[in-house]
């Protein structure tokens, strides 16, 4: 995320509302993302969760909460860390900051590292700049799925440990 003046960031978040979500993701797009996650998870033993948030609360902006810190909070709150093989991955998109963060549990992170996740985030952000939000998320899911399938191939009857439905905040 490029740095923006705190006052500009404050007002950007203040005036962002769930109403604006439809500008970036239709109901059909969210359904497509849910299906992409479900399809991806048939090819590996990992778990992927997508969260999109329009903006942070004013006090969070006042205390300069970064998108990364918020993503880490949600990773814990949504129990993405609590998978059997420690291979849950969160894709977090904060629309007001035009920022995407990927937080991964230690089981998969040790194979990918910060640089690998940043590469996927950068590719997604390029699509977002083009206005192709759904495509960016779908490509991110595909890239994560490809990494997961190399390191955590499917293991017989798998249970879905984390819901596939996108979380909208």
C-alpha positions in Angstrom: 0.0 0.0 0.0 1.4 3.4 -0.8 1.3 5.8 2.0 -1.5 8.4 2.0 -2.0 11.4 4.2 -3.8 10.4 7.4 -6.6 12.9 6.9 -7.3 11.6 3.4 -7.2 8.0 4.6 -9.6 8.9 7.5 -12.2 10.4 5.1 -11.8 7.6 2.6 -12.7 5.1 5.3 -15.3 7.3 6.9 -17.2 7.5 3.6 -16.8 3.9 2.5 -19.8 1.8 3.3 -21.0 -1.7 2.5 -23.2 0.0 -0.2 -20.1 0.6 -2.3 -19.3 -3.1 -2.3 -21.6 -3.7 -5.2 -19.5 -1.4 -7.2 -16.6 -3.9 -7.0 -18.3 -7.2 -6.5 -21.8 -8.3 -7.7 -23.6 -11.1 -5.9 -22.7 -13.3 -8.9 -19.0 -12.4 -8.5 -19.1 -13.4 -4.8 -20.8 -16.7 -5.8 -18.1 -17.2 -8.4 -15.4 -16.6 -5.8 -17.1 -19.1 -3.4 -17.2 -21.7 -6.2 -13.6 -21.1 -7.1 -12.5 -21.7 -3.5 -14.5 -24.9 -3.4 -13.1 -26.1 -6.7 -9.6 -25.2 -5.6 -9.9 -27.1 -2.3 -10.7 -30.3 -4.2 -7.2 -30.2 -5.6 -5.3 -29.8 -2.3 -5.7 -30.3 1.4 -5.5 -26.6 2.3 -8.1 -24.0 3.2 -8.7 -20.6 1.6 -10.8 -17.8 2.9 -11.6 -14.5 1.2 -12.6 -11.5 3.2 -13.5 -8.1 1.7 -14.0 -5.1 3.9 -15.1 -1.7 2.6 -13.4 0.4 5.3 -12.2 0.4 8.9 -13.8 2.1 11.9 -12.8 5.7 12.6 -10.9 4.8 15.8 -8.9 2.1 13.9 -7.9 4.8 11.4 -7.1 7.2 14.2 -4.7 4.7 15.7 -3.3 4.0 12.2 -4.2 0.3 12.0 -2.7 -1.0 8.8 -4.4 -3.4 6.4 -1.8 -6.0 7.4 -2.6 -5.7 11.1 -6.4 -6.0 10.3 -5.8 -9.1 8.1 -3.9 -10.7 11.0 -6.7 -9.9 13.4 -9.3 -11.5 11.1 -7.0 -14.5 10.5 -7.3 -15.2 14.2 -11.0 -14.2 14.6 -12.1 -16.4 11.8 -10.0 -19.4 13.1 -8.1 -19.7 9.8 -5.1 -20.7 11.8 -7.0 -23.7 13.3 -6.7 -26.2 10.4 -5.5 -29.7 10.8 -2.3 -29.2 8.7 -1.7 -25.5 9.6 -2.4 -24.6 6.0 -5.1 -22.0 6.1 -4.8 -18.9 3.9 -6.6 -15.6 4.2 -7.0 -13.3 1.2 -8.0 -9.9 2.7 -9.1 -7.0 0.6 -9.5 -3.6 2.2 -11.3 -1.5 -0.5 -10.9 1.9 1.1 -7.1 1.5 1.1 -7.0 -0.4 -2.3 -4.9 -3.0 -0.5 -4.8 -6.8 -0.6 -3.0 -8.9 2.1 -2.5 -12.6 2.3 -1.9 -14.2 5.7 -1.0 -17.8 5.8 -0.6 -20.3 8.5 2.9 -21.7 9.2 2.3 -25.0 7.5 2.1 -23.4 4.0 4.0 -20.2 4.8 7.3 -22.0 5.3 7.1 -23.1 1.7 6.0 -19.9 0.2 7.4 -17.1 2.4 6.7 -13.4 2.4 8.1 -12.9 -1.1 5.8 -15.6 -2.6 2.7 -14.1 -1.0 3.7 -10.6 -2.1 4.0 -11.8 -5.7 0.5 -13.1 -5.6 -0.8 -9.9 -4.0 1.0 -7.8 -6.6 -0.6 -9.7 -9.5 -4.0 -9.3 -7.9 -3.4 -5.5 -7.3 -2.6 -5.1 -11.0 -6.0 -6.6 -11.9 -7.7 -4.3 -9.3 -6.1 -1.3 -10.9 -7.7 -2.4 -14.2 -11.0 -2.5 -12.5 -11.1 -6.3 -12.7 -11.7 -7.1 -9.1 -13.4 -10.5 -9.6 -10.7 -11.6 -12.0 -8.0 -10.5 -9.6 -9.5 -12.5 -6.7 -10.1 -15.6 -8.9 -6.5 -15.5 -10.2 -5.2 -15.1 -6.6 -7.2 -18.1 -5.6 -5.9 -20.1 -8.5 -2.3 -19.1 -7.7 -2.7 -20.1 -4.0 -4.4 -23.3 -5.1 -1.4 -24.1 -7.3 1.0 -23.7 -4.5 -1.2 -25.7 -2.1 -1.6 -28.6 -4.5 2.2 -28.9 -4.7 2.7 -29.0 -1.0 -0.6 -30.4 0.3 -2.1 -32.7 -2.2 -5.6 -34.0 -1.6 -5.9 -36.8 1.0 -8.9 -39.0 0.3 -12.1 -37.8 1.9 -11.4 -34.2 3.0 -13.6 -32.2 5.2 -14.1 -28.5 4.6 -12.6 -27.0 7.8 -13.3 -23.3 6.8 -16.4 -22.1 5.0 -15.8 -21.2 1.3 -18.3 -18.3 1.3 -16.7 -14.9 1.1 -16.9 -12.7 4.2 -18.2 -9.2 3.5 -17.6 -6.6 6.1 
